[in-house]
Amino acid sequence: MSIGRGAQQRRGVPAGRRARPRARTAATLLLLALVAASSHACVVSPPGDENADANANVSQPAGPTPSLEVAPFPTVSPTQQSATPAPAPPSSAATPSGVSAEIPDSLAIPVAGIRAEDLRDTFNKSRSEGRVHNSIDIIAPKGTPVLAATDGTVVKLFQSVKGGITLYQRGTDGKTIYYYAHLDRYADGLAENKQVRRGEVIGYVGDTGNATPGNYHLHFSIWITEDPKRYWDGQNLNPYPLLTAKK
């Protein structure tokens, strides 16, 4: 049964406008949907933050622990190292006086290939712990032959903390001691009580003992003993004038 135009007007609904409220509702819903979609699209993570949370609780592995490189220390055969430690060389810088000793007028420079003009007088130079050097340092490459400065006898072959591989030689006068330190090794066949001649190879330049690694040199000292049994104790003598004297 159709409702006439007059019936529609009596119920308060204008004729021809009954479907408009539905259209408005659909438009409103569509607008809300578009607003909601645009609000979600605006939430953007900052560049590079995509792994921030994943990495926040991950502990980074520690870097590798640096290793301490220790240069190999030359060994000394049982025949070369006595069980009784040899005392350190004398620390007194006094010039011998009133001591009878036959010291050669000149000595052979105890490092092969070194000339007198290459030497530097370091006898009075200061060293650690308030010490005076009382010796001469002769710089040369590692492995350079070390020569006996004069004729004499090998008194002691000793490995010490400061001097490293060392050699004590007694001169022909029985009182003068010639001390060679920081050797890399001894010459083959060298032994205590062996007679050596001036210029004979007795060892090789190194950096053992308290020498700075890589600072290859021969530490050479001379002293006069009063008691031959105490070969490590005596009055120091500057080697420089004897090594640079005209041969």
C-alpha positions as CSV (number, residue, x, y, z in Angstrom):
1,M,0.0,0.0,0.0
2,S,1.6,3.3,-1.0
3,I,1.5,6.3,1.0
4,G,0.4,9.4,-0.8
5,R,2.0,12.7,-0.7
6,G,-0.5,14.0,1.7
7,A,0.2,11.3,4.2
8,Q,4.0,12.1,4.1
9,Q,3.4,15.7,4.8
10,R,1.1,14.9,7.7
11,R,3.9,12.9,9.3
12,G,6.4,15.8,9.1
13,V,8.6,14.3,6.4
14,P,9.1,16.6,3.5
15,A,8.5,14.9,0.2
16,G,11.6,13.9,-1.8
17,R,14.1,14.1,1.1
18,R,13.6,10.8,3.0
19,A,17.0,9.2,1.8
20,R,19.3,12.2,2.7
21,P,20.0,11.3,6.4
22,R,21.5,7.9,5.3
23,A,23.8,9.7,2.9
24,R,25.1,12.0,5.6
25,T,25.8,9.1,7.9
26,A,27.8,7.2,5.3
27,A,29.8,10.4,4.5
28,T,30.6,10.9,8.2
29,L,31.8,7.3,8.6
30,L,34.0,7.6,5.6
31,L,35.5,10.9,6.9
32,L,36.3,9.3,10.3
33,A,37.9,6.3,8.6
34,L,40.2,8.6,6.5
35,V,41.2,10.6,9.7
36,A,42.0,7.4,11.6
37,A,44.1,6.1,8.7
38,S,46.0,9.3,8.3
39,S,46.8,9.4,12.0
40,H,48.4,5.9,11.9
41,A,50.4,6.8,8.8
42,C,52.0,9.8,10.6
43,V,53.7,7.6,13.2
44,V,57.2,7.0,11.7
45,S,60.3,5.7,13.5
46,P,63.4,8.0,13.2
47,P,66.0,6.7,10.8
48,G,68.5,4.3,12.3
49,D,66.4,3.5,15.3
50,E,65.0,0.3,14.0
51,N,67.5,-1.8,15.9
52,A,67.8,0.5,18.9
53,D,65.7,-1.7,21.2
54,A,67.2,-4.9,19.9
55,N,70.7,-3.6,20.7
56,A,69.9,-1.9,24.0
57,N,70.4,-5.0,26.1
58,V,73.1,-6.7,24.1
59,S,76.5,-6.4,25.7
60,Q,79.3,-5.8,23.3
61,P,82.2,-8.2,23.4
62,A,85.3,-6.8,24.9
63,G,88.3,-6.2,22.6
64,P,91.2,-8.6,22.6
65,T,93.6,-8.3,25.5
66,P,97.0,-7.0,24.3
67,S,99.6,-9.6,24.7
68,L,102.9,-8.8,26.4
69,E,105.7,-9.7,24.1
70,V,108.8,-10.8,26.0
71,A,112.0,-11.2,24.0
72,P,113.6,-14.6,24.3
73,F,116.3,-14.7,26.9
74,P,119.5,-16.4,25.8
75,T,120.3,-19.5,27.9
76,V,123.6,-20.3,29.4
77,S,124.9,-23.8,29.7
78,P,125.6,-25.3,33.2
79,T,129.3,-25.0,32.5
80,Q,129.0,-21.3,31.8
81,Q,126.8,-20.3,34.8
82,S,127.9,-21.0,38.3
83,A,125.4,-21.7,41.1
84,T,127.0,-19.0,43.1
85,P,125.7,-15.6,41.9
86,A,128.4,-13.1,40.9
87,P,128.1,-9.7,42.6
88,A,127.5,-6.6,40.5
89,P,130.5,-4.6,39.3
90,P,131.9,-2.0,41.7
91,S,130.0,1.3,41.8
92,S,132.8,3.5,43.0
93,A,134.0,6.0,40.5
94,A,137.3,6.6,42.2
95,T,140.5,6.7,40.0
96,P,143.0,4.1,41.1
97,S,145.7,5.5,43.3
98,G,148.3,3.6,45.3
99,V,147.4,0.4,43.5
100,S,150.1,-1.4,41.6
101,A,148.7,-2.6,38.3
102,E,150.2,-3.1,34.8
103,I,147.6,-1.5,32.6
104,P,148.3,-1.5,28.8
105,D,148.9,1.9,27.3
106,S,146.1,1.1,24.8
107,L,143.4,-1.5,24.4
108,A,141.8,-3.0,21.4
109,I,138.3,-1.6,20.9
110,P,136.2,-4.6,22.0
111,V,133.6,-4.4,19.2
112,A,134.5,-5.4,15.7
113,G,134.3,-2.6,13.1
114,I,134.2,0.2,15.6
115,R,136.7,3.0,15.2
116,A,138.0,5.3,18.0
117,E,136.1,8.3,16.5
118,D,132.9,6.3,16.9
119,L,133.2,6.1,20.7
120,R,131.6,8.5,23.2
121,D,132.9,9.0,26.7
122,T,129.9,8.0,29.0
123,F,132.0,7.2,32.1
124,N,130.6,10.0,34.2
125,K,127.0,9.9,32.9
126,S,124.3,9.5,35.4
127,R,122.1,6.4,35.5
128,S,119.0,5.3,37.3
129,E,118.9,5.0,41.1
130,G,121.4,7.8,41.4
131,R,124.2,5.7,40.0
132,V,127.2,6.9,37.9
133,H,127.8,4.9,34.7
134,N,131.5,4.1,35.4
135,S,131.6,2.5,32.0
136,I,131.5,3.1,28.3
137,D,128.6,2.0,26.0
138,I,129.6,1.0,22.5
139,I,126.7,0.9,20.1
140,A,126.7,-1.8,17.4
141,P,124.2,-4.0,15.6
142,K,123.0,-7.2,17.3
143,G,125.4,-10.1,16.8
144,T,128.4,-7.9,16.1
145,P,131.5,-9.8,17.4
146,V,132.8,-8.7,20.9
147,L,136.6,-8.9,21.1
148,A,138.9,-9.3,24.1
149,A,140.3,-5.8,24.8
150,T,143.7,-7.4,25.9
151,D,145.3,-10.6,26.8
152,G,144.0,-12.3,29.9
153,T,141.9,-15.1,31.5
154,V,138.1,-15.5,31.6
155,V,137.3,-15.4,35.3
156,K,133.6,-15.6,35.3
157,L,130.7,-16.2,32.9
158,F,127.6,-15.0,34.5
159,Q,124.0,-14.1,33.7
160,S,122.7,-11.2,35.9
161,V,119.6,-9.1,36.1
162,K,121.1,-5.8,35.2
163,G,124.1,-6.9,33.0
164,G,122.3,-9.8,31.3
165,I,124.9,-12.2,29.8
166,T,128.2,-11.0,31.2
167,L,131.9,-11.9,31.1
168,Y,134.7,-11.0,33.6
169,Q,138.2,-11.1,32.2
170,R,141.3,-10.7,34.3
171,G,144.4,-9.1,32.7
172,T,147.8,-10.5,32.8
173,D,148.8,-8.4,35.8
174,G,146.3,-10.5,37.9
175,K,144.5,-7.3,39.2
176,T,142.8,-5.6,36.3
177,I,139.3,-6.7,35.5
178,Y,137.7,-6.1,32.1
179,Y,133.9,-6.4,32.2
180,Y,131.6,-7.1,29.1
181,A,127.8,-6.9,29.6
182,H,124.5,-7.1,27.7
183,L,125.9,-9.8,25.4
184,D,123.6,-11.7,23.1
185,R,125.6,-14.9,23.6
186,Y,129.2,-16.1,24.2
187,A,131.5,-17.3,21.6
188,D,131.5,-21.0,20.9
189,G,133.9,-22.9,23.2
190,L,134.3,-20.1,25.7
191,A,134.6,-21.2,29.3
192,E,135.9,-20.0,32.6
193,N,139.7,-20.1,33.1
194,K,140.2,-20.0,29.4
195,Q,143.1,-17.9,28.2
196,V,142.1,-15.3,25.6
197,R,144.2,-13.1,23.4
198,R,143.7,-9.5,22.4
199,G,141.3,-9.2,19.5
200,E,139.9,-12.7,20.0
201,V,136.1,-13.1,19.6
202,I,134.6,-13.8,23.1
203,G,130.9,-13.0,22.5
204,Y,128.4,-11.0,20.5
205,V,126.6,-7.7,21.0
206,G,123.1,-7.9,22.4
207,D,120.5,-6.2,24.6
208,T,120.1,-8.6,27.5
209,G,119.7,-7.5,31.1
210,N,118.3,-4.1,31.8
211,A,119.2,-2.7,28.3
212,T,116.2,-1.3,26.5
213,P,114.9,-3.9,24.0
214,G,116.5,-3.2,20.7
215,N,119.2,-0.9,22.2
216,Y,122.1,-3.2,21.1
217,H,125.4,-2.2,22.6
218,L,128.4,-3.4,24.6
219,H,128.7,-2.2,28.2
220,F,132.4,-2.2,28.9
221,S,134.1,-1.5,32.3
222,I,137.5,-1.7,33.8
223,W,138.5,-1.8,37.5
224,I,141.5,-2.6,39.6
225,T,141.1,-5.1,42.4
226,E,143.0,-5.2,45.6
227,D,142.0,-8.8,46.4
228,P,142.1,-11.1,43.3
229,K,139.5,-13.3,44.9
230,R,137.0,-10.4,44.9
231,Y,137.2,-9.9,41.2
232,W,133.9,-8.0,41.2
233,D,135.1,-5.3,43.6
234,G,137.7,-2.6,42.9
235,Q,138.4,1.0,41.8
236,N,136.9,2.0,38.4
237,L,139.0,3.2,35.6
238,N,137.7,5.1,32.6
239,P,138.1,2.9,29.5
240,Y,137.7,5.8,27.0
241,P,141.3,7.2,27.0
242,L,142.7,3.7,26.7
243,L,140.4,2.8,23.8
244,T,141.1,6.0,21.9
245,A,144.8,6.2,22.5
246,K,147.0,5.8,19.4
247,K,147.8,2.1,18.9
